[in-house]
Amino acid sequence: MFKTLFILAIGVAVGYSYGWTDAQENEKHVADRLLERIGGETRSRMGNETDARFQTSDLK
């Protein structure tokens, strides 16, 4: 039990220090930057404009 709590405390300390230094250097949140890096290349191909897909001229 002590070992688990010790590892958890170390993880929280490392995560907090990483988050603090990251927030000082960057304006955007780390999750936002990660999503842009992962999905940024394919985001333009995945349009969510439903109205443009189902125009009345397409339904005739």
Buried (B, 14 or more C-beta within 10 A) or exposed (E): EEEEEEEEEEEEEEEEEEEEEEEEEEEEEEEEBEEEEEEEEEEEEEEEEEEEEEEEEEEE
